[in-house]
Amino acid sequence: MRSKNGGDGGTGVYMREGTTSTVTASDRTYSKFCDFYSAIPENFGSPKYSSFWTLLRVTAWILRFRQITIRRDGYSSNLTALELEAARSYWIQAVQVECFAAEFKTLRENMPLPDGSKLSRFKPFLDEGFIPLVGRQQFAKLSREQRRPLLLDGQHHFTKLQILQTHIRLHHLGVRVILSELREEFWLLRASDD
């Protein structure tokens, strides 16, 4: 999971099938097999929610329930920031897997992207289960998220909720300011179409 500081945040990563993650909770480390799609029910989807925070909270509760059933640990009654960040990372990865399925599979198998791919010009690679982009900014003195922005499809419902939340957080500033803020962490394909 990518967090603002570039580490995994110690939250437990919900990664693609066949990968393992390290979950750190109350000074104990667990290494568990995490199947990306088994954490969230199949009929659960982002279009059901019109609020970014509602989607993250519901996802975080589901992921917490899954962790409780795996580890049998107790939790507080409130969600933590780390759990909300894990839910956000889950949806970022879900968007990438859903919108760029062929590219994700190709990158996971360490194969070059076909020339006709809409991502081939961005030189993407797989990093901790996410698809970041590499460009000239990789040599700049910026944070890791700014040097390697994560790729998102601007037409996906989660991405639209992320844009709307940023719009509200920035007090309804214009499209350029919002996209500039989002591009510190993401590269949005087709984001300014709507």
Stockholm file with secondary structure:
# STOCKHOLM 1.0

chainA/1-194         MRSKNGGDGGTGVYMREGTTSTVTASDRTYSKFCDFYSAIPENFGSPKYSSFWTLLRVTAWILRFRQITIRRDGYSSNLTALELEAARSYWIQAVQVECFAAEFKTLRENMPLPDGSKLSRFKPFLDEGFIPLVGRQQFAKLSREQRRPLLLDGQHHFTKLQILQTHIRLHHLGVRVILSELREEFWLLRASDD
#=GR chainA/1-194 SS CCCTTSSCTTSCCCCCTTCEEEEEETTEEEEEECCTTTSSCTTCCGGGCSCHHHHHHHHHHHHHHHHHHHHCCCCCSSCCHHHHHHHHHHHHHHHHHHHTHHHHHHHHTTCCCCTTCTTGGGCCCCBTTBCBCCSGGGGSSCCHHHHSCEEEETTSHHHHHHHHHHHHHTTSCCHHHHHHHHTTTEEEETGGGC
#=GC SS_cons         CCCTTSSCTTSCCCCCTTCEEEEEETTEEEEEECCTTTSSCTTCCGGGCSCHHHHHHHHHHHHHHHHHHHHCCCCCSSCCHHHHHHHHHHHHHHHHHHHTHHHHHHHHTTCCCCTTCTTGGGCCCCBTTBCBCCSGGGGSSCCHHHHSCEEEETTSHHHHHHHHHHHHHTTSCCHHHHHHHHTTTEEEETGGGC
//
